Structure formats: C-alpha cells, structure tokens
Amino acid sequence: MLFFGIQKSVYSVPTFEYSRLYETDFLTFCNLAHTSRFIVYLLSSFHFFL
C-alpha cells in the first residue's frame, strides 16, 4: 500500500481512477487498524472482568 504511494509520486500518474483506488486502499487500511485496536481493547477489558 505504501509502495503504491511511492510509485504514484515517482511516476505521478495523472489518472483519477488510480488515485481513487489508492485513496480507498488507504482508508481500508485505516479502518482495519482502527478495528483491530478496538478488538484488542475489547479483549483486554474482557480479561479484566474475568
């Protein structure tokens, strides 16, 4: 994902579709990171109650 960003800056492809794809990919990555953090938080609080 980061590689695509570097590639984009190097070649600077002026394609709207390509930039949109990169943007959605980045948003998906952020959502995954946020969700995994939330799951870890839930698990830790669950262990606290156990």
Phi and psi in degrees as GROMACS dihedral restraints (atoms count N, CA, C in turn):
[ dihedral_restraints ]
;  ai    aj    ak    al  type     phi  dphi    fc
    3     4     5     6     1   -67.8    20    10
    4     5     6     7     1   -34.3    20    10
    6     7     8     9     1   -60.5    20    10
    7     8     9    10     1   -39.1    20    10
    9    10    11    12     1   -64.8    20    10
   10    11    12    13     1   -36.3    20    10
   12    13    14    15     1   -65.4    20    10
   13    14    15    16     1   -40.9    20    10
   15    16    17    18     1   -66.2    20    10
   16    17    18    19     1   -44.4    20    10
   18    19    20    21     1   -58.6    20    10
   19    20    21    22     1   -41.5    20    10
   21    22    23    24     1   -62.3    20    10
   22    23    24    25     1   -42.5    20    10
   24    25    26    27     1   -72.1    20    10
   25    26    27    28     1   -32.6    20    10
   27    28    29    30     1   -71.1    20    10
   28    29    30    31     1   -51.7    20    10
   30    31    32    33     1   -86.4    20    10
   31    32    33    34     1   -22.4    20    10
   33    34    35    36     1    46.1    20    10
   34    35    36    37     1    63.0    20    10
   36    37    38    39     1   -72.7    20    10
   37    38    39    40     1   117.7    20    10
   39    40    41    42     1   -83.6    20    10
   40    41    42    43     1    54.4    20    10
   42    43    44    45     1  -112.4    20    10
   43    44    45    46     1   124.1    20    10
   45    46    47    48     1   -63.4    20    10
   46    47    48    49     1   -41.5    20    10
   48    49    50    51     1   -61.9    20    10
   49    50    51    52     1   -40.8    20    10
   51    52    53    54     1   -66.1    20    10
   52    53    54    55     1   -43.6    20    10
   54    55    56    57     1   -67.1    20    10
   55    56    57    58     1   -36.0    20    10
   57    58    59    60     1   -65.7    20    10
   58    59    60    61     1   -40.8    20    10
   60    61    62    63     1   -62.5    20    10
   61    62    63    64     1   -43.3    20    10
   63    64    65    66     1   -63.9    20    10
   64    65    66    67     1   -39.9    20    10
   66    67    68    69     1   -64.7    20    10
   67    68    69    70     1   -47.0    20    10
   69    70    71    72     1   -65.4    20    10
   70    71    72    73     1   -35.3    20    10
   72    73    74    75     1   -63.1    20    10
   73    74    75    76     1   -43.0    20    10
   75    76    77    78     1   -65.5    20    10
   76    77    78    79     1   -41.6    20    10
   78    79    80    81     1   -64.8    20    10
   79    80    81    82     1   -39.1    20    10
   81    82    83    84     1   -63.0    20    10
   82    83    84    85     1   -41.2    20    10
   84    85    86    87     1   -62.6    20    10
   85    86    87    88     1   -42.4    20    10
   87    88    89    90     1   -64.9    20    10
   88    89    90    91     1   -41.7    20    10
   90    91    92    93     1   -63.8    20    10
   91    92    93    94     1   -41.1    20    10
   93    94    95    96     1   -63.5    20    10
   94    95    96    97     1   -43.0    20    10
   96    97    98    99     1   -64.1    20    10
   97    98    99   100     1   -42.7    20    10
   99   100   101   102     1   -65.3    20    10
  100   101   102   103     1   -42.7    20    10
  102   103   104   105     1   -65.7    20    10
  103   104   105   106     1   -42.6    20    10
  105   106   107   108     1   -65.5    20    10
  106   107   108   109     1   -37.0    20    10
  108   109   110   111     1   -64.4    20    10
  109   110   111   112     1   -40.2    20    10
  111   112   113   114     1   -65.7    20    10
  112   113   114   115     1   -40.3    20    10
  114   115   116   117     1   -64.2    20    10
  115   116   117   118     1   -42.6    20    10
  117   118   119   120     1   -62.8    20    10
  118   119   120   121     1   -40.0    20    10
  120   121   122   123     1   -63.4    20    10
  121   122   123   124     1   -42.8    20    10
  123   124   125   126     1   -63.2    20    10
  124   125   126   127     1   -44.6    20    10
  126   127   128   129     1   -62.9    20    10
  127   128   129   130     1   -41.9    20    10
  129   130   131   132     1   -66.8    20    10
  130   131   132   133     1   -39.9    20    10
  132   133   134   135     1   -69.3    20    10
  133   134   135   136     1   -34.0    20    10
  135   136   137   138     1   -65.4    20    10
  136   137   138   139     1   -41.7    20    10
  138   139   140   141     1   -64.9    20    10
  139   140   141   142     1   -33.1    20    10
  141   142   143   144     1   -64.6    20    10
  142   143   144   145     1   -38.4    20    10
  144   145   146   147     1   -75.6    20    10
  145   146   147   148     1   -27.0    20    10
